[in-house]
Structure formats: structure tokens, C-alpha cells
Amino acid sequence: MRRAFKARVIFCTVGHGKEDKSVQSSYKVSRAYRGFSWLYQFLGTPQGIALGLALIISFVSLPAFSAWPWCTGEQDLIYHLARIEGIKEGLLSGQFPVKIEPPQLNGAGYANGVFYPDLFLYFPAFLALAGLSVGSTWNIMLVAINVACCLLSYGSFKRMFGSKRLGLLGSLLYTAGFYRLMDVYLRSTVGEHLALVFLPLVALGMWRLYAPDVSEDSRRRAWLPLAAGFVGIAQSHLLSIEMTGLFCLFVMLFFWRKTFTKGVLVCWLKVAVLVVLLDLYFLVPLLDYLQGSFSITDPSRKTWWIGGDGVNPVELITLIPTNSSSLSIFSFGFQTDMPIGLGYALVIGGFVGLTVLFREKKDVAGEPWVVALILGLLAAFMSTCAFPWNFLQRSLGSYASLVANIQFPWRFLGIASLLLVIASCGVLLHLAKTGRLRSAKLIAVAMGGLTCLVAAVFMALQVKSSVPFSDEDLSYYMGTSAYGVIGNGEYLPGEVNEANKSAIVNLKTWSSVGVEIERVDKSYLNMSVEVDNTIDQEGFISLPLLWYKGYVATDALTGEALQTTSAGAAGNFAVRVIIPADYAGTIQVRFVEPWYWRVAEWISLSAVMLLVMRGTRHRHIHRKRKGNSG
């Protein structure tokens, strides 16, 4: 057949003018289409899928490979590098899990481990313990995150649409999506882009729970991806839980009849119980500290008006990748504005979805991908400065901090990206099922190509702007209260101001009148102080440690406990030990978790072990049944 077609082309090229060119053009188009068809067939094979996933991972990891051993990133880079270093030093000090990170604030310590989930940062911390440099641990972590995002998104989309090819396309659109890459390589917000890794699992669980064409067995097991997704997000970024939960609520209300059925309610109950049990080791210390006075609980935070930090609506659809990093167009203008948006591919996907929706309302109304499209557009709108965020804050009154904690409305672009990827894959599947496979293929190629083009330009700019960041550089920052090392200082005592911050990094060991300090030893957050109270009344010693609940002081010989307290604002919130009258001896001070924190840790560990045992048993039974049926 191919030879006959070539013969006709050769025959027609003899003695013909314009007709020759049109036939040659048709032949080239036909060859190109056959090439696309071959690629389409190949990507449905196990070898094609494996190659495609490997290429996606390699592509989105190029900045990490190219910049090695330098670090690519700005904005929150120093803060998260400090967290990794803090976990490493905390492990060396004998803490596990690490709640107070020793090196921050010139060795005074900082409670990142209580307020900010850090489970996934233990991997780079162990690499640092093995002797790898700051840049190496950072880049290895980014590659690992890219691998996890690619594989989990592929598995989720494949199961949602029942297609390996759509799973691969969805993985490309999501993993190489512009907002995610911006989060990884420009903003360096580890918590946020770790949360994006687990969002597809939540989407898969919601799909299994509410999509009409899902088997009853899959619907019963929808709690597994839902629980895994929510636990993963909770262990990455607490704010993302709030945002994800909001959009899950929208879906639940949209399908309210199905939501209030017994099976769905039981599923949500399982998810809630599992999330609480698995995260209890983190939640108990967090809730314990939130009873105290910290900057993060300061009521004045509700005055942070976030409306001005939204994306200009035009930026959603007109994206020019740059490596600028300012956070607000209202402060600096478009010239230096951080590149942010949906990316051209998702704009095309959204446009195609809307076109099909308006033309075929009766046929597609109520389809899951249509719900994803509507919610994706809503999330995109919520990311802009056009959304009435400031009005919402004023309306909430004393609860305005719930909105203020979002800080930057464009964080909703992560959810918008996921939902629009789902909508794009869904509309392509609809086109294929309704006899428009060729159109679906061309749209898929266009979306994939534009995704790669925009991502390549952006990543090239990021590699070019990479800077060396050594262990010595990080050590320097650890000795300061500079923005970045401790973020905005959210986990400092509530009354700390800029003057206190400067004083905290210069804390010294000193005592009240009559108390003589004869020897001081300090190792991480552990101190040994030999004192002599020469008067017949109580005195105190103030130590170069920032006060957090959990510091205990004991006599080195008798083990008798001494009272510890905060030195307050006047003493720059240092740890203060009360020295009894006429006391002489050596005092040991260290951080010890309260007993109920340890109980919570054992409960979470037990829940993990039970899940592993249940999963192993279920797999064994499944294999046994499969063997008997064979």
C-alpha cells in the first residue's frame, strides 16, 4: 500500500505544477501523521511508558543536574536549607524526632520541628549526616521529589481515566507544569511543592468516590488514596491541607446526594481517623505549643491584607518565563514581577474543555472532568487580585486570620493546575470516545509540546542564575536572625520584635546577684553549668537557649529537678533556671519531650505498623486467590 502511494506521488510529479506541490505536501502530512500514530502506539506499551516517565523525570530535573553542586532557587531557599541542617544537628544532639533545631539563631534553637511538618526532610538530613554538601543534599532531594511527583501523578491519572497514555500525558502536564516548576526552582518552597506531590492521590480518591463509572470494589477502597494523599500533604505543608480540604468540600457539596450515603460517609470517617492517627505525633506537640504565646498565634496577623498579592488575571494566560522573584505587582510592577501563571498548555486544555461543554451540554453535564474544569477555573480566579479577598477578611472579623494565613492567593494555582490537567485529560478522552481521536491526538501533542517549551525556557533561566552556596555560607546565616533562616519569625515567642531578634543571637550565660558561675559546657541544646549560690535566697542563671516548653534542669549528682522558666521580654526569652538558696553543684539542662508527646508518637507508629500488616495480609490473600483461580 505504501509503495502504491509513493508511485502515485512520483507519477503525479511528472509534468504537473501546483498539483505536484499539493500532493507532496499531502504526502509529508501523511508521513507526519503516521509518525504520530506510531508514537501513540508505542506510548501504550510498557517500554514506551517506562521511557516516557524516565524522560519526564530527567527533563524536570535538569536544573538540579546542571547546577550541581550549586543550589538553584531563591526566596525560601535559605530557610529550608537551615531546616535540613537543623534536623541533622538535632539528630547529632540526641533528639528523635527533632523538635527544637539546635543551630538556628547562633545556637539558641528554633522550634521548626513543632510547627512545620518535616518528615520528608529527614532524607536530605541523613545525606548531610553522611557527609554530603549543602548543594548536593538539596539537589538530590529535588530529584527525589520530581521522581515521586511523576510516578504518583502517572499512577493516579492512569487509574482515573483507565488509559496509560492519558496517565503519561497527565504526568507530563502536571510534573512539568509551570507553577510546580516555579515552586521547585524559583520559590524553593519545599513544603508547598512536596504537597503538590500528593495532590493527585487526593484527586484519585475523590474520583473513585464520586465518578459514576467506577466499580464498587474501587469505590470501597477510595479511602486508601484519600488517606495517603491527606497524610502526605499534612506531613508537607499545613496550609495546603486547608486549601485542599476547601476544594474537597466543594466536590462533596456538588455531589451532595452521594456524599450523604452510608458508603461515602464511612469512607470519609476512615480517612479522618487514619489522618489523625498517623499525624498524631505531629499534631499533639503543635496543639500543645499553640496554647502558648507565639508570633504565629498573634491576633494582629489578621491585618495582613492578601488581596494585593494576587495574580493579575492577564498573567494567567500570557506567560513569559523569567527569573524575577518579586511577589507583588503592586509593589514592584510587571517589570520585576515573579513569573506565575497556568502555562499555555492548561489554557488550551481549559479552552477546549469550555468549548466542548458549551456545545455538548446535555452529553457532558455532570461528567467528573466538567466538575474539575469548573473548580479549576474557580481556583484560578481565587488566585487573582480580582477575587474579593480583602472584603472576605473584613467580613470574617475576628476569624480573618483564617484568610490571612494564606498570605499569597496565587498558591491556589497548584490546585488549579491539577484540576485543569484532570479536565484536559477528561475532555481528550471524551473526544476520543466520540469519534474524534485524531483531534484529541493533535491537541495532546500541542499541549505536551507547549508544556516542554515553556518549562525548558524557564529552567534554562534558573540554571543560568544558579549561585554557589557552601556549608560555610549556611553556617554564617545560622548565626544571624536574618529573614530566611527563621522565615518571618513565626515560631518565636509572640512579643519578640526586631530588637529582641538581634539580642537573641547574642545570648550569653549570666546570673543574678550572688550566684557565681564557675564552669559552662554547651553541646547543641544540652548544657552543663557549675554554679554556687552564695546567698540565702533564690537566684537564677540565664542561658543562651531560646525558651520553649520542654527544657528541664536537674542536679548532675542527685537528679533533683530545678525549676526552668522563660526570662521574658526583658531577658530576651532565654531559658532561665531558678537556683535554690545556698545551692552549689552542677546543673544539667536539656530539652525533653513531655510524656504525652511520646504517647502520641507510639500511637502513630502503631498505626503505621498495623497498616503495613494489613496491607501485607491483603496482598497475600489476593495472590492466593489469584493462584487458586489460575
C-alpha positions as CSV (number, residue, x, y, z in Angstrom):
1,M,0.0,0.0,0.0
2,R,2.8,2.4,0.9
3,R,4.6,1.6,-2.4
4,A,1.5,2.3,-4.4
5,F,1.0,5.6,-2.7
6,K,4.7,6.6,-3.4
7,A,4.2,5.5,-7.0
8,R,1.2,7.8,-7.4
9,V,3.2,10.7,-5.9
10,I,6.1,10.0,-8.3
11,F,3.7,9.7,-11.2
12,C,2.0,12.9,-10.4
13,T,5.2,14.9,-10.1
14,V,5.9,14.4,-13.8
15,G,4.5,17.3,-15.9
16,H,2.4,18.9,-13.2
17,G,2.9,22.3,-11.5
18,K,0.9,23.3,-8.5
19,E,-0.7,19.9,-8.2
20,D,2.7,18.3,-7.7
21,K,3.4,20.5,-4.7
22,S,0.0,19.8,-3.1
23,V,0.4,16.1,-3.5
24,Q,3.9,16.3,-2.0
25,S,2.6,18.3,0.9
26,S,-0.2,15.8,1.5
27,Y,2.4,13.0,1.5
28,K,4.5,14.8,4.1
29,V,1.4,15.4,6.3
30,S,0.5,11.8,5.9
31,R,4.1,10.7,6.9
32,A,4.0,13.0,9.9
33,Y,0.6,11.7,11.0
34,R,1.9,8.1,10.6
35,G,4.8,9.1,12.8
36,F,2.4,10.4,15.5
37,S,0.4,7.2,15.2
38,W,3.5,5.1,15.7
39,L,4.4,7.2,18.8
40,Y,0.8,6.9,20.0
41,Q,1.0,3.1,19.7
42,F,4.5,3.0,21.3
43,L,3.4,5.0,24.3
44,G,0.8,2.4,25.1
45,T,3.5,-0.3,25.6
46,P,5.3,-1.0,28.9
47,Q,8.6,0.1,27.2
48,G,7.1,3.3,26.0
49,I,5.6,4.1,29.4
50,A,8.9,3.4,31.1
51,L,10.8,5.6,28.6
52,G,8.3,8.4,28.8
53,L,8.4,8.5,32.6
54,A,12.2,8.4,32.6
55,L,12.3,11.3,30.1
56,I,9.8,13.4,32.1
57,I,11.9,12.9,35.3
58,S,15.1,13.7,33.5
59,F,13.7,16.7,31.9
60,V,12.2,18.4,35.0
61,S,15.4,17.5,37.0
62,L,17.7,19.3,34.5
63,P,18.3,22.3,36.8
64,A,19.2,20.1,39.7
65,F,21.7,18.1,37.5
66,S,23.1,21.2,35.7
67,A,23.6,23.3,38.8
68,W,25.3,20.6,40.8
69,P,26.8,21.2,43.4
70,W,25.3,24.7,43.4
71,C,21.7,25.4,44.5
72,T,19.0,26.6,42.2
73,G,16.5,28.8,43.9
74,E,15.7,32.0,45.7
75,Q,13.1,33.2,48.2
76,D,12.8,30.4,50.8
77,L,16.0,28.5,49.9
78,I,18.0,29.5,53.0
79,Y,15.1,28.7,55.3
80,H,14.7,25.2,54.1
81,L,18.4,24.6,53.9
82,A,18.5,25.7,57.5
83,R,15.7,23.2,58.4
84,I,17.7,20.4,56.9
85,E,20.8,21.4,58.7
86,G,18.7,21.8,61.9
87,I,17.4,18.3,61.7
88,K,20.9,17.0,61.1
89,E,22.3,18.8,64.1
90,G,19.2,17.8,66.2
91,L,19.9,14.1,65.4
92,L,23.5,14.6,66.5
93,S,22.3,16.1,69.7
94,G,20.3,13.0,70.6
95,Q,16.8,14.2,69.7
96,F,14.4,12.0,67.7
97,P,12.2,13.2,66.3
98,V,13.9,16.6,66.2
99,K,11.5,19.2,67.7
100,I,13.9,22.1,68.5
101,E,16.6,22.6,65.8
102,P,19.9,23.5,67.6
103,P,21.9,25.6,65.1
104,Q,19.4,28.4,64.4
105,L,19.9,31.8,66.0
106,N,23.5,31.2,66.7
107,G,22.8,28.0,68.7
108,A,19.8,29.3,70.6
109,G,17.5,26.8,68.9
110,Y,14.3,27.2,66.9
111,A,11.0,25.2,67.1
112,N,10.6,24.3,63.4
113,G,10.0,20.7,64.2
114,V,7.0,21.5,66.3
115,F,5.3,23.9,64.0
116,Y,6.3,22.8,60.5
117,P,6.0,19.2,59.3
118,D,9.4,17.9,58.4
119,L,9.1,14.1,57.9
120,F,10.4,14.2,54.3
121,L,13.3,16.4,55.2
122,Y,14.9,13.5,57.2
123,F,16.1,12.1,53.9
124,P,18.3,15.0,52.9
125,A,19.3,15.3,56.6
126,F,20.6,11.8,56.6
127,L,22.5,12.6,53.4
128,A,24.1,15.5,55.2
129,L,25.0,13.2,58.1
130,A,26.8,11.0,55.6
131,G,29.0,14.0,54.7
132,L,27.3,15.4,51.5
133,S,27.5,19.1,51.0
134,V,24.6,21.5,51.2
135,G,24.2,21.8,47.4
136,S,24.4,18.0,46.9
137,T,21.7,17.2,49.5
138,W,19.4,19.9,48.1
139,N,19.7,18.7,44.5
140,I,19.3,15.0,45.4
141,M,16.2,15.9,47.4
142,L,14.7,17.8,44.4
143,V,15.3,14.9,42.0
144,A,13.7,12.5,44.5
145,I,10.6,14.9,44.7
146,N,10.4,15.0,40.9
147,V,10.5,11.2,40.8
148,A,7.7,10.9,43.3
149,C,5.6,13.5,41.6
150,C,6.0,12.0,38.2
151,L,5.2,8.4,39.3
152,L,2.3,9.2,41.7
153,S,0.7,11.6,39.2
154,Y,1.1,8.9,36.4
155,G,-0.5,6.2,38.6
156,S,-3.3,8.5,39.7
157,F,-4.2,9.7,36.2
158,K,-3.9,6.2,34.7
159,R,-6.4,4.8,37.2
160,M,-8.7,7.8,36.8
161,F,-9.0,7.6,33.0
162,G,-8.2,3.9,32.5
163,S,-5.5,4.8,30.0
164,K,-1.7,4.6,30.2
165,R,-1.3,7.2,27.5
166,L,-3.5,9.7,29.3
167,G,-1.7,8.9,32.5
168,L,1.6,9.7,30.8
169,L,0.2,12.9,29.3
170,G,-1.3,14.0,32.6
171,S,2.0,13.3,34.4
172,L,3.9,15.5,31.9
173,L,1.4,18.3,32.1
174,Y,1.4,18.2,35.9
175,T,5.1,17.4,36.7
176,A,6.4,19.8,34.1
177,G,3.7,22.3,34.8
178,F,4.9,25.9,35.1
179,Y,3.5,26.6,38.6
180,R,5.1,23.5,40.0
181,L,8.5,24.2,38.5
182,M,8.3,27.7,39.7
183,D,7.7,26.4,43.2
184,V,10.6,24.0,43.0
185,Y,13.3,26.1,41.3
186,L,12.4,29.7,41.9
187,R,10.5,29.9,45.2
188,S,12.2,26.9,46.7
189,T,9.1,26.3,48.8
190,V,9.8,22.6,49.8
191,G,6.7,22.3,51.9
192,E,4.4,23.5,49.1
193,H,5.8,21.5,46.2
194,L,6.0,18.4,48.4
195,A,2.3,18.9,49.0
196,L,1.8,19.0,45.2
197,V,3.3,15.5,45.0
198,F,0.3,14.1,47.0
199,L,-2.5,16.2,45.5
200,P,-3.1,13.6,42.6
201,L,-3.7,10.9,45.2
202,V,-6.5,13.0,46.8
203,A,-7.9,13.6,43.3
204,L,-7.8,9.8,42.6
205,G,-9.7,9.1,45.8
206,M,-12.3,11.8,45.0
207,W,-12.7,10.3,41.5
208,R,-13.2,6.8,42.8
209,L,-15.7,8.1,45.4
210,Y,-17.9,10.3,43.1
211,A,-17.3,9.3,39.4
212,P,-20.3,7.3,38.0
213,D,-18.4,4.7,36.1
214,V,-16.3,3.3,38.9
215,S,-16.5,-0.3,40.1
216,E,-18.0,-0.9,43.5
217,D,-14.7,-2.5,44.7
218,S,-12.7,0.6,43.7
219,R,-15.3,2.8,45.4
220,R,-15.0,0.9,48.6
221,R,-11.2,1.3,48.5
222,A,-11.3,5.0,47.8
223,W,-10.3,5.7,51.3
224,L,-6.7,4.4,50.6
225,P,-5.6,7.1,48.1
226,L,-7.6,9.8,50.0
227,A,-5.9,9.0,53.3
228,A,-2.5,8.6,51.7
229,G,-2.9,11.9,50.0
230,F,-4.1,13.8,53.0
231,V,-1.4,12.3,55.3
232,G,1.3,13.2,52.7
233,I,0.1,16.8,52.4
234,A,-0.2,17.1,56.2
235,Q,3.4,15.9,56.5
236,S,4.5,18.5,54.0
237,H,2.6,21.8,54.4
238,L,-0.3,22.5,56.8
239,L,-1.7,25.4,54.7
240,S,-2.1,23.1,51.7
241,I,-4.4,20.9,53.9
242,E,-6.7,23.9,54.4
243,M,-6.8,24.7,50.7
244,T,-7.2,21.1,49.6
245,G,-9.9,20.5,52.1
246,L,-11.8,23.5,50.9
247,F,-12.0,22.1,47.3
248,C,-12.8,18.7,48.6
249,L,-15.7,20.3,50.4
250,F,-16.8,21.9,47.1
251,V,-16.9,18.5,45.4
252,M,-18.8,17.0,48.3
253,L,-21.4,19.7,48.1
254,F,-21.7,19.4,44.3
255,F,-22.4,15.6,44.7
256,W,-24.3,16.1,48.0
257,R,-26.8,13.3,47.4
258,K,-23.9,10.8,47.0
259,T,-22.0,12.4,49.9
260,F,-24.7,11.6,52.4
261,T,-24.9,7.9,51.5
262,K,-23.7,5.3,54.0
263,G,-20.7,4.1,51.9
264,V,-19.3,7.6,51.3
265,L,-19.7,8.7,54.9
266,V,-18.0,5.5,56.1
267,C,-15.1,6.3,53.6
268,W,-14.7,9.8,54.9
269,L,-14.8,8.5,58.5
270,K,-12.0,6.1,57.7
271,V,-9.9,8.9,56.1
272,A,-10.4,11.2,59.1
273,V,-9.4,8.5,61.6
274,L,-6.4,7.5,59.7
275,V,-5.1,11.0,59.1
276,V,-5.5,11.9,62.8
277,L,-3.8,8.7,64.0
278,L,-0.9,8.9,61.5
279,D,-0.3,12.6,62.2
280,L,-0.9,12.4,65.9
281,Y,2.8,12.5,66.6
282,F,2.9,15.9,65.0
283,L,-0.5,17.3,66.0
284,V,-0.1,16.8,69.8
285,P,3.1,18.9,70.1
286,L,1.7,21.5,67.7
287,L,-1.6,21.9,69.6
288,D,0.4,22.0,72.9
289,Y,2.6,24.9,71.7
290,L,-0.4,26.7,70.2
291,Q,-1.7,27.2,73.7
292,G,1.3,29.5,74.3
293,S,2.2,32.9,73.0
294,F,3.9,32.8,69.6
295,S,4.0,35.1,66.6
296,I,2.0,32.6,64.6
297,T,-0.9,32.9,67.1
298,D,-0.7,36.7,67.2
299,P,-4.2,38.2,66.5
300,S,-2.6,41.1,64.7
301,R,-1.8,38.7,61.8
302,K,-5.4,39.2,60.6
303,T,-4.4,42.7,59.4
304,W,-2.3,41.2,56.6
305,W,-4.5,42.1,53.6
306,I,-3.7,39.5,51.0
307,G,-5.8,40.8,48.1
308,G,-3.0,42.9,46.7
309,D,-0.7,39.8,46.4
310,G,-3.0,38.0,43.9
311,V,-2.0,37.4,40.3
312,N,-3.1,39.9,37.7
313,P,-5.8,38.0,35.6
314,V,-3.8,38.7,32.5
315,E,-0.8,36.8,33.9
316,L,-2.8,33.6,34.0
317,I,-2.9,33.3,30.2
318,T,0.1,35.4,29.0
319,L,3.1,33.8,30.4
320,I,6.7,34.9,29.6
321,P,9.1,32.8,31.7
322,T,11.7,35.0,33.6
323,N,13.7,34.5,36.7
324,S,12.4,37.6,38.5
325,S,11.3,36.9,42.1
326,S,9.3,39.9,43.4
327,L,6.0,38.8,45.0
328,S,3.6,41.6,44.2
329,I,3.0,43.6,41.0
330,F,1.5,46.4,43.2
331,S,4.9,46.8,44.9
332,F,7.3,46.5,42.0
333,G,5.2,46.3,38.8
334,F,5.3,43.8,35.9
335,Q,8.9,44.5,35.0
336,T,10.3,42.6,38.0
337,D,7.2,40.5,38.8
338,M,7.7,36.8,39.5
339,P,6.7,34.7,36.5
340,I,3.5,33.0,37.5
341,G,0.5,31.5,35.7
342,L,-1.1,28.4,34.4
343,G,1.1,27.9,31.3
344,Y,-0.1,27.8,27.7
345,A,-0.9,24.1,27.7
346,L,-3.5,24.3,30.5
347,V,-5.0,27.4,28.9
348,I,-5.5,25.4,25.8
349,G,-6.9,22.5,27.8
350,G,-9.3,24.8,29.6
351,F,-10.4,26.4,26.3
352,V,-11.1,23.0,24.6
353,G,-13.0,21.9,27.7
354,L,-15.2,25.0,27.8
355,T,-15.9,24.7,24.0
356,V,-17.0,21.1,24.4
357,L,-19.1,22.0,27.5
358,F,-21.0,24.8,25.7
359,R,-21.5,22.8,22.5
360,E,-22.5,19.5,24.2
361,K,-24.0,20.5,27.5
362,K,-26.6,17.6,27.6
363,D,-24.0,15.0,26.8
364,V,-21.3,16.0,29.2
365,A,-23.2,17.7,32.1
366,G,-22.3,16.1,35.4
367,E,-19.1,14.4,34.0
368,P,-16.3,14.4,36.6
369,W,-13.9,16.2,34.2
370,V,-16.5,19.0,33.8
371,V,-16.6,19.4,37.6
372,A,-12.8,19.5,37.6
373,L,-12.9,22.2,34.8
374,I,-15.3,24.4,36.8
375,L,-13.4,24.1,40.0
376,G,-10.1,24.6,38.2
377,L,-11.3,27.9,36.8
378,L,-12.6,28.8,40.3
379,A,-9.2,28.1,41.8
380,A,-7.6,30.2,39.1
381,F,-9.9,33.0,39.8
382,M,-9.2,32.8,43.5
383,S,-5.5,33.1,42.8
384,T,-6.0,36.6,41.3
385,C,-6.3,40.1,42.7
386,A,-9.8,40.3,41.2
387,F,-11.1,37.9,43.9
388,P,-12.6,39.8,46.8
389,W,-10.1,38.6,49.4
390,N,-9.9,41.8,51.4
391,F,-13.8,42.0,51.6
392,L,-13.8,38.4,52.8
393,Q,-11.3,39.3,55.5
394,R,-13.3,42.2,56.7
395,S,-16.4,40.1,56.8
396,L,-14.9,37.4,58.9
397,G,-13.9,39.8,61.7
398,S,-12.0,38.0,64.4
399,Y,-11.7,35.0,62.1
400,A,-9.9,37.0,59.4
401,S,-6.6,35.2,60.2
402,L,-8.0,32.1,58.5
403,V,-7.7,34.0,55.2
404,A,-4.6,36.0,56.2
405,N,-2.7,32.8,56.8
406,I,-2.9,32.0,53.0
407,Q,-0.6,35.0,52.5
408,F,-0.4,34.7,48.7
409,P,-3.6,33.9,46.8
410,W,-1.6,32.6,43.9
411,R,-1.0,29.5,46.0
412,F,-4.3,28.3,44.6
413,L,-2.6,27.8,41.2
414,G,-1.3,24.5,42.4
415,I,-4.8,23.2,42.9
416,A,-5.9,25.0,39.7
417,S,-3.2,23.2,37.7
418,L,-4.1,19.8,39.0
419,L,-7.8,20.3,38.2
420,L,-7.2,21.7,34.8
421,V,-4.9,18.7,34.0
422,I,-7.8,16.4,35.0
423,A,-10.2,18.4,32.9
424,S,-7.8,18.4,29.9
425,C,-7.3,14.6,30.1
426,G,-11.0,14.1,30.6
427,V,-12.0,16.2,27.5
428,L,-9.4,14.4,25.4
429,L,-10.9,11.0,26.4
430,H,-14.4,12.3,25.6
431,L,-13.2,13.4,22.1
432,A,-11.6,10.0,21.5
433,K,-14.7,8.2,22.6
434,T,-17.0,10.3,20.3
435,G,-15.0,9.6,17.1
436,R,-12.6,12.5,17.2
437,L,-9.4,10.6,18.1
438,R,-7.3,12.5,15.5
439,S,-8.3,15.8,17.0
440,A,-7.6,14.5,20.5
441,K,-4.1,13.4,19.4
442,L,-3.2,16.7,17.9
443,I,-4.4,18.6,20.9
444,A,-2.4,16.3,23.2
445,V,0.7,16.8,21.1
446,A,0.2,20.6,21.2
447,M,-0.3,20.7,25.0
448,G,2.7,18.4,25.6
449,G,4.9,20.4,23.3
450,L,3.9,23.8,24.8
451,T,4.5,22.4,28.3
452,C,8.0,21.3,27.4
453,L,8.8,24.6,25.6
454,V,7.8,26.9,28.5
455,A,9.4,24.6,31.0
456,A,12.7,24.4,29.1
457,V,12.9,28.2,28.8
458,F,12.2,28.7,32.5
459,M,14.6,26.0,33.7
460,A,17.4,27.4,31.4
461,L,17.0,30.8,33.0
462,Q,17.1,29.2,36.5
463,V,20.3,27.3,35.8
464,K,21.9,30.5,34.5
465,S,21.1,32.3,37.7
466,S,22.3,29.5,40.0
467,V,24.8,30.6,42.6
468,P,27.3,28.7,44.8
469,F,26.0,28.1,48.3
470,S,28.5,26.3,50.6
471,D,28.3,24.9,54.0
472,E,30.2,27.9,55.3
473,D,27.6,30.2,53.8
474,L,24.9,28.4,55.7
475,S,26.8,28.4,58.9
476,Y,27.1,32.2,58.6
477,Y,23.3,32.6,58.2
478,M,22.7,30.3,61.1
479,G,24.4,32.8,63.4
480,T,22.0,35.5,62.4
481,S,18.3,36.3,62.8
482,A,18.2,37.3,59.1
483,Y,15.0,36.8,57.2
484,G,15.2,33.3,55.6
485,V,16.9,31.4,58.4
486,I,13.8,31.7,60.6
487,G,11.3,32.8,58.0
488,N,9.3,35.7,59.3
489,G,10.0,34.5,62.9
490,E,6.5,32.9,63.2
491,Y,7.7,30.4,65.8
492,L,9.4,33.0,68.1
493,P,7.6,34.0,71.3
494,G,4.8,36.4,70.5
495,E,6.3,39.5,71.9
496,V,9.6,39.3,70.1
497,N,10.5,42.3,68.0
498,E,13.4,43.2,65.8
499,A,15.5,44.4,68.7
500,N,14.8,41.1,70.5
501,K,15.9,39.1,67.4
502,S,19.3,40.9,67.4
503,A,19.7,40.2,71.1
504,I,18.7,36.5,70.8
505,V,21.6,35.7,68.6
506,N,23.9,37.2,71.1
507,L,22.6,35.5,74.2
508,K,25.2,34.8,77.0
509,T,25.3,32.8,80.1
510,W,24.9,35.1,83.1
511,S,23.4,35.0,86.6
512,S,21.7,37.1,89.2
513,V,23.5,38.8,92.1
514,G,25.0,36.2,94.5
515,V,25.1,33.3,92.0
516,E,28.6,32.5,90.8
517,I,29.1,30.6,87.5
518,E,32.2,28.5,87.8
519,R,32.1,26.4,84.6
520,V,29.9,26.2,81.4
521,D,29.8,23.5,78.8
522,K,27.4,23.6,75.9
523,S,26.8,20.9,73.2
524,Y,23.9,21.7,70.9
525,L,21.0,22.3,73.2
526,N,22.5,20.4,76.1
527,M,24.3,22.5,78.8
528,S,26.2,21.7,81.9
529,V,26.7,24.6,84.3
530,E,28.5,24.6,87.7
531,V,27.1,27.2,90.0
532,D,27.4,28.4,93.6
533,N,24.6,30.4,95.2
534,T,26.5,32.3,97.9
535,I,23.4,33.9,99.4
536,D,20.5,32.6,101.4
537,Q,17.8,33.4,98.8
538,E,16.8,32.2,95.4
539,G,18.8,33.3,92.4
540,F,18.8,32.4,88.7
541,I,21.1,31.7,85.7
542,S,20.1,32.8,82.2
543,L,21.3,30.5,79.4
544,P,22.0,31.1,75.6
545,L,18.9,29.0,74.7
546,L,15.6,30.3,73.4
547,W,12.8,29.3,75.8
548,Y,10.4,26.6,74.7
549,K,8.3,24.3,76.7
550,G,10.3,21.1,77.4
551,Y,13.5,22.4,78.8
552,V,14.4,20.6,82.1
553,A,17.2,21.2,84.6
554,T,18.4,18.6,87.0
555,D,21.2,18.3,89.5
556,A,24.0,16.2,88.0
557,L,24.6,14.2,91.2
558,T,21.1,13.7,92.7
559,G,18.9,14.1,89.6
560,E,16.7,16.5,91.6
561,A,14.7,18.8,89.2
562,L,15.2,22.5,89.3
563,Q,12.6,25.0,88.0
564,T,13.0,26.3,84.5
565,T,11.1,29.3,83.0
566,S,11.3,32.0,80.4
567,A,13.3,35.1,81.0
568,G,10.6,37.1,79.3
569,A,11.0,40.1,77.0
570,A,13.4,41.8,79.4
571,G,15.7,38.8,79.3
572,N,15.2,38.2,75.5
573,F,13.1,35.0,76.2
574,A,16.2,33.0,77.2
575,V,15.9,29.8,79.3
576,R,16.2,30.7,83.0
577,V,17.0,28.2,85.7
578,I,15.9,29.1,89.3
579,I,18.8,28.4,91.7
580,P,17.8,27.5,95.3
581,A,19.3,29.3,98.3
582,D,22.8,28.1,99.2
583,Y,22.9,25.7,96.3
584,A,26.3,24.5,95.0
585,G,26.7,22.0,92.3
586,T,26.4,21.2,88.6
587,I,23.2,21.7,86.7
588,Q,22.4,19.8,83.5
589,V,19.9,21.4,81.1
590,R,18.4,19.7,78.1
591,F,15.3,19.5,76.0
592,V,13.0,16.6,76.9
593,E,9.7,15.9,75.2
594,P,6.6,15.7,77.5
595,W,5.4,12.2,78.1
596,Y,2.2,12.7,76.2
597,W,4.2,13.7,73.1
598,R,5.9,10.3,73.3
599,V,2.5,8.6,73.7
600,A,1.3,10.3,70.5
601,E,4.4,9.1,68.7
602,W,3.8,5.5,69.7
603,I,0.2,5.7,68.6
604,S,1.3,7.0,65.2
605,L,4.0,4.3,64.9
606,S,1.5,1.6,65.9
607,A,-1.0,2.8,63.3
608,V,1.8,2.6,60.6
609,M,2.7,-0.9,61.7
610,L,-1.0,-2.0,61.6
611,L,-1.4,-0.6,58.1
612,V,1.7,-2.4,56.9
613,M,0.5,-5.7,58.4
614,R,-3.0,-5.3,56.9
615,G,-1.5,-4.4,53.5
616,T,0.8,-7.5,53.6
617,R,-2.1,-9.8,54.6
618,H,-4.4,-8.3,51.9
619,R,-1.7,-8.9,49.3
620,H,-1.1,-12.4,50.5
621,I,-4.8,-13.2,50.3
622,H,-5.1,-11.6,46.8
623,R,-2.1,-13.7,45.5
624,K,-3.6,-16.9,47.0
625,R,-7.0,-16.2,45.3
626,K,-5.3,-15.4,42.1
627,G,-3.3,-18.7,42.3
628,N,-6.4,-20.7,43.0
629,S,-8.3,-19.2,40.1
630,G,-5.4,-19.8,37.8
